[in-house]
Amino acid sequence: MDITGFLKLVIEQMIIYTKTNKILAYVILGLSAFIENIFPPAPGDTVVVFGGFLVAQSDLSFTWVLISTTIGGVLGFMGLFYIGYHFGRDFIIKKNWKLFNIEHVNQANTWFVKYGYLVIIANRFLSGLRSIISITAGITKMDPKVVLVLSTISFIIWNGLLTYLGYVFGQNWQDIVQYIEKYSQIVFFIILGVIIFIVAKKLIQRKKA
């Protein structure tokens, strides 16, 4: 059996399984999102898109797929945040992990100095740098409550987008991941532009009133 046939078999079994074990399916999706934040090479986005595909093919709820992956992701993000918060920069320098080396931390720190909390909102759209952002946010002693709120917003927007695309594109859900990762930053600036437009429009309306 080739890899395509194996993947097809796994998908078919997952569709059957989710029809009788929905709660466990949500737990698996949430756990996968958690692991993706703690261990960046893990294919977290792929799992979220696949969750959207399962919504279209089984009895899973779009809302609960979004909730489970968001909770899992936020827990992973905040876990790394508190590692940086409590152990600090010296701990990272001493360990010099491949995924969390000092060069990456310095790069993220530069972003925080320049853009502040906006980096937290943008973190899900910066593929490959998410874990660095969370641990550096802790090192720089950013307000945990603000980080929690903004990271949750970031996860809701990103996971909602991925779940929706997985739902809409169905069988072609695997193709979505590579395009999303390639154009994630463009998507962020489009969403940011929409938000700025809405806020500016409301401010103008208030002044006229």
PLY file of the C-alpha trace (Angstrom):
ply
format ascii 1.0
element vertex 209
property float x
property float y
property float z
element edge 208
property int vertex1
property int vertex2
end_header
0.00 0.00 0.00
1.43 3.40 -0.99
1.28 6.52 1.23
-1.79 7.83 -0.60
-3.68 4.61 -0.01
-2.61 4.53 3.62
-3.72 8.12 4.17
-7.07 7.40 2.54
-7.54 4.42 4.86
-6.71 6.55 7.92
-9.18 9.23 6.85
-11.95 6.68 6.27
-11.35 5.15 9.68
-11.33 8.58 11.34
-14.67 9.45 9.73
-16.18 6.21 11.01
-14.60 6.66 14.44
-15.78 10.23 14.95
-19.39 9.21 14.38
-19.36 7.14 17.57
-16.65 8.87 19.63
-17.10 12.59 19.07
-15.85 13.71 22.48
-12.61 11.78 22.12
-12.21 13.22 18.63
-12.39 16.75 20.07
-9.86 15.79 22.75
-7.46 14.44 20.11
-7.79 17.62 18.03
-7.19 19.79 21.10
-4.21 17.70 22.20
-2.72 17.94 18.72
-3.04 21.73 18.81
-1.36 21.74 22.24
1.55 19.59 21.04
2.07 21.79 17.97
2.85 24.72 20.27
5.16 22.80 22.58
6.91 20.93 19.75
6.77 23.23 16.67
7.58 20.57 14.04
4.28 18.85 14.90
1.73 19.50 12.10
-0.81 21.46 14.15
-2.27 23.41 11.22
-2.74 20.18 9.31
-4.76 18.75 12.19
-7.00 21.84 12.38
-7.69 21.76 8.63
-8.38 18.04 8.91
-10.81 18.86 11.74
-12.73 21.05 9.29
-12.76 18.20 6.80
-14.21 15.90 9.48
-16.95 18.46 10.16
-18.00 18.12 6.52
-17.73 14.32 6.46
-19.03 13.33 9.91
-21.13 14.55 12.82
-18.44 16.75 14.38
-19.47 20.30 15.21
-17.64 23.22 13.61
-17.97 25.15 16.86
-16.53 22.38 19.02
-13.67 21.71 16.61
-12.82 25.41 16.85
-13.18 25.43 20.64
-11.10 22.30 21.20
-8.24 23.36 18.92
-8.27 26.87 20.37
-8.14 25.65 23.97
-5.36 23.21 23.16
-3.38 25.84 21.28
-3.76 28.51 23.96
-2.69 26.07 26.70
0.43 25.21 24.71
1.17 28.87 23.99
0.74 29.91 27.61
2.79 26.92 28.78
5.82 28.17 26.85
5.02 31.72 27.93
5.30 30.75 31.60
8.54 28.86 30.96
10.04 32.08 29.64
8.34 34.14 32.34
9.62 32.10 35.29
13.01 30.86 34.05
14.07 33.89 32.03
16.60 34.62 29.33
19.59 33.03 31.08
17.82 29.67 31.16
17.28 29.76 27.39
20.91 30.80 26.78
22.18 27.98 29.00
20.01 25.32 27.34
20.51 26.70 23.81
17.82 24.44 22.36
17.70 24.06 18.62
14.14 25.38 18.46
14.62 28.08 21.09
18.14 29.34 20.61
19.26 32.82 21.58
19.27 34.11 17.98
15.58 33.33 17.61
14.80 34.90 20.97
16.69 38.08 20.05
14.76 38.31 16.78
11.41 37.96 18.54
12.50 40.44 21.22
13.21 43.02 18.50
9.66 42.57 17.22
8.22 43.07 20.71
10.20 46.28 21.17
8.97 47.58 17.82
5.38 46.29 17.70
4.49 45.39 21.29
1.39 43.26 21.90
0.51 43.28 18.20
3.05 40.45 17.82
0.89 38.27 20.10
-2.15 38.79 17.88
-0.05 38.07 14.80
1.66 34.98 16.22
-0.57 32.37 14.53
0.11 33.99 11.17
3.89 33.74 11.60
4.43 30.09 10.77
7.63 28.65 12.21
8.04 31.40 14.82
5.02 30.84 17.04
6.77 29.04 19.88
9.62 31.55 19.85
7.08 34.35 20.20
5.37 32.73 23.19
8.54 31.98 25.12
10.04 35.42 24.34
6.83 37.12 25.49
7.40 35.41 28.82
11.05 36.40 28.98
10.12 40.06 28.40
7.58 39.85 31.25
4.54 40.85 29.21
1.25 40.99 31.13
-0.01 37.35 31.33
-3.68 38.38 31.24
-3.23 40.50 28.13
-1.16 37.76 26.47
-3.87 35.21 27.28
-6.63 37.36 25.76
-4.68 38.34 22.64
-3.34 34.83 21.98
-6.88 33.47 22.31
-8.10 36.01 19.74
-5.25 34.99 17.42
-6.13 31.30 17.77
-9.84 31.88 17.20
-9.20 33.81 13.98
-6.56 31.41 12.63
-8.19 28.14 13.66
-11.56 29.40 12.51
-10.08 30.14 9.09
-8.36 26.75 8.84
-11.41 24.83 10.03
-13.63 26.66 7.56
-11.25 25.97 4.67
-11.03 22.30 5.63
-14.83 22.19 5.68
-15.24 23.96 2.32
-12.52 22.19 0.37
-13.32 18.73 1.71
-11.24 16.03 0.02
-8.64 18.60 -1.02
-7.96 19.66 2.58
-4.28 18.60 2.36
-3.60 21.13 -0.39
-4.88 23.96 1.81
-2.12 23.64 4.42
0.80 24.42 2.11
-0.92 27.46 0.65
-1.99 28.75 4.06
1.55 28.47 5.44
2.94 30.22 2.37
0.49 33.12 2.44
-0.26 33.30 6.19
1.39 36.70 6.65
-0.56 38.15 3.72
-3.77 36.85 5.27
-2.83 38.52 8.56
-2.33 41.94 6.98
-5.62 41.61 5.11
-7.45 40.83 8.35
-5.58 43.60 10.16
-6.57 46.03 7.42
-10.22 45.03 7.75
-10.09 45.52 11.54
-8.46 48.94 11.16
-11.07 49.93 8.59
-13.95 48.90 10.88
-12.49 50.69 13.89
-11.75 53.83 11.88
-15.26 53.82 10.44
-16.82 53.60 13.90
-14.62 56.42 15.21
-15.64 58.64 12.29
-19.33 57.84 12.90
-18.97 58.75 16.60
-17.38 62.10 15.73
-20.18 62.91 13.30
-22.76 61.98 15.94
0 1
1 2
2 3
3 4
4 5
5 6
6 7
7 8
8 9
9 10
10 11
11 12
12 13
13 14
14 15
15 16
16 17
17 18
18 19
19 20
20 21
21 22
22 23
23 24
24 25
25 26
26 27
27 28
28 29
29 30
30 31
31 32
32 33
33 34
34 35
35 36
36 37
37 38
38 39
39 40
40 41
41 42
42 43
43 44
44 45
45 46
46 47
47 48
48 49
49 50
50 51
51 52
52 53
53 54
54 55
55 56
56 57
57 58
58 59
59 60
60 61
61 62
62 63
63 64
64 65
65 66
66 67
67 68
68 69
69 70
70 71
71 72
72 73
73 74
74 75
75 76
76 77
77 78
78 79
79 80
80 81
81 82
82 83
83 84
84 85
85 86
86 87
87 88
88 89
89 90
90 91
91 92
92 93
93 94
94 95
95 96
96 97
97 98
98 99
99 100
100 101
101 102
102 103
103 104
104 105
105 106
106 107
107 108
108 109
109 110
110 111
111 112
112 113
113 114
114 115
115 116
116 117
117 118
118 119
119 120
120 121
121 122
122 123
123 124
124 125
125 126
126 127
127 128
128 129
129 130
130 131
131 132
132 133
133 134
134 135
135 136
136 137
137 138
138 139
139 140
140 141
141 142
142 143
143 144
144 145
145 146
146 147
147 148
148 149
149 150
150 151
151 152
152 153
153 154
154 155
155 156
156 157
157 158
158 159
159 160
160 161
161 162
162 163
163 164
164 165
165 166
166 167
167 168
168 169
169 170
170 171
171 172
172 173
173 174
174 175
175 176
176 177
177 178
178 179
179 180
180 181
181 182
182 183
183 184
184 185
185 186
186 187
187 188
188 189
189 190
190 191
191 192
192 193
193 194
194 195
195 196
196 197
197 198
198 199
199 200
200 201
201 202
202 203
203 204
204 205
205 206
206 207
207 208
